[in-house]
Amino acid sequence: MSLKEKIIDYNAYKNKVDYWIDLKGEKKYCEFIKILEKNEIAVEWERIDDLFRYDKRLLINCFKYLSFYEEFLRAQIWNISLTSYNKLAKKYLKGVIDEVIKNENRIRYKDFNIRNLKKNQKEINFLRNQVCHNEIILNIVYGNKDVKKILIDFKDCLPIPYQDGFCKNINDCCKGLKLSKKIIIKL
């Protein structure tokens, strides 16, 4: 069955649907339809459109906090070592996390839980890669962890003063959108 056949109200939104499919790709929209179907939600254009927007908001907020986090971790190393700016700036998140863990006893910032970072370093790097490659956030799974658990674990690795802001930003991603409670992620 084609995407156009799956969208119940395709004819009413034909021009919009065709425009966005041409712009964003039919395969990507098919993934959002699968999410609706899996959650037994009617496949209507406005639901698909809002789901796409919701996922993009999640992605943008994750990107914002992951960017901050990478910068924060680099600062922890620069604050305790003679590592040059350029050497550490060229490392990806995984390499920076490795440096922080290697120097955990020397890190001076107190409102930060290195144990959580050690425990969740692979999933944080996975989340970073998914976000940087513009993957559908609602579909990400790492091992047996769904996106909500991954986001909670990432939140627990952030410096304490940033955790509430992250939760608020993620929770606010659904504002103004018509979404089923089955899909909304609340931290």
N, C-alpha and C positions, 0 to 999 in steps of 0.2 A: 504494500500500500504506500502511495506517495505521501509526502508531507502535506500537500494540498488536500488530499483525501482525509488525512487524519485531523486536520483543523476543522472543527464543527462549523464554525462561522466564516470559513475562508472567503466565500463569495461576498460577504458584507465588508471584508477588509482586504480584498484582493490586491489593490494598489499598494497598500502599506506592506502587506505580507511579501509581495513580490519584490518591492524595493529593499526591504531589510534582508531577505534571503539572498538577493544579489550582492548586497554589501557585506554581510556577515557569514554567509555560507549555509547551504541547506543542511549539511551534516551537523553543524553546531546546533541549529534549531532542532534537529531530530533528537539530539541529546537532551534538550530541555523538554521535549515532548515525552521522552522516556521517563524523566523525573516525574512529570505530571501523571503519567499512566501508572507508574509504580506506586504512587500515592493515591491512586483512584480519584484523580481530580480531572474534571472535564477539560478537554483539549480545545480551549477557546483562545483566539488570538490575544486578547488582552491579558489573559493568564500567562501565556507564553512570553509576551512582551515584558510583563512585570517580573516574571521569573528571571529573564535575561538581565534586566536592570538590577534586580536584587543581587544576582551572582556577580555582576560587574562592581557593584558597591562593595560587596565582600572582598573582592579581589583588590580594589583600590585601597581599602582600609588595611588589609593585610600587607600590601606593598608599603604603605606609609610606615607601619610599625616595624616591618622587617628591615626597611632602610634605616630607620632610627636605631634598631637593635644592632645591626652590623656596625654602625658608626659608634655606638656605645661600647661594644666589645673591643673595637680597635682602640678606643680611648683608654680602656682599662690596661691594655698592653703598653701603649705609649706612656702612660702615667707611671709605669714601674720599670721600664727598660730603656735601653739605648737604641732600640729598633728604629730604623729610619722611617720617616713618613712614607716614602715611596715603596719601600719593601713591604710593609704591612698593607698599604693601600691597594697593592696589586693582588693580594690574596682574596680568594672567594670566601664566603661565609664559613664554609667548612674549615678552611685553614685558620681563620681567625678564632673560631670556636676551639680548635685544637690548641692554639697558643694560650687562650684563656685557661683552659683546663690544665695545661702543662704548668702554668704559673698560678694555679688557684690559691696557693698559700701566700702569695705576694699581693693578690688583688686587694685594694684598699676600700673599694666601694662596698658599703655595708648593706644597703637596701637591694640586694641582688642575691639570688640563691643559686650558687654554682652547682650544688647537688642536682637541682632540677635541670640545669643545663646539661650536666653529664648524662642524666637519665634520658633526656629527650633530644639530644643533639642530632641524631639521625633524622628524626621526624621534623625537626625545625629546618634542617637543610632540605628535606623533601618538600616541605611547605614552601620554602623559598624558591625552589626550582619550579614547582607547580605555578606559583604566582608569576615568576619571571617569564615563564613560557606561555602565560595567558591561558592556562587550563581552566576548565569549569570547576570552580571551587566547591560547589555542592556535590560534585562527583568524587572528590579526592578521598582516598582511603590509604592508610599506611599500616600494613600488617592487619591487625584486627581493630584498628582505630578509625572511626569515621571522622568526618570533618569537624564536628562539634568537639569531640575529644581532642583532636589535634589542636584546635584553637584554644581550648582550655589549657592544654599542656604548654602551648606557646605563651599564653598569658602568664602562667606561673613562672616562666623563665624571664619575663620582663622585669626591669627594676620596679620595685613596689610602687613608687609614685606614678607609674605609667599604666598599671594594671587596670585601675578603674576606668581610665580614659579609653583603653582598648575595648573593654567590655561594653561601655556606652556606645562607642563608635560601631561595633559589630551589631549590637542590639538595635541601633537606630537605622541600620541598613534597610529595614522593611518599611520605614515610615512613608506614607503616601502611596503605597503599593497594595494591590489586591492580591494577597497571598494566603494560602491555607496555613493554618497553624502547624500542620504536619511538616511543612517545609522550613518554617522560620527557625533560625538558630538563635537561642537565647543563652547567653553566658551568665 
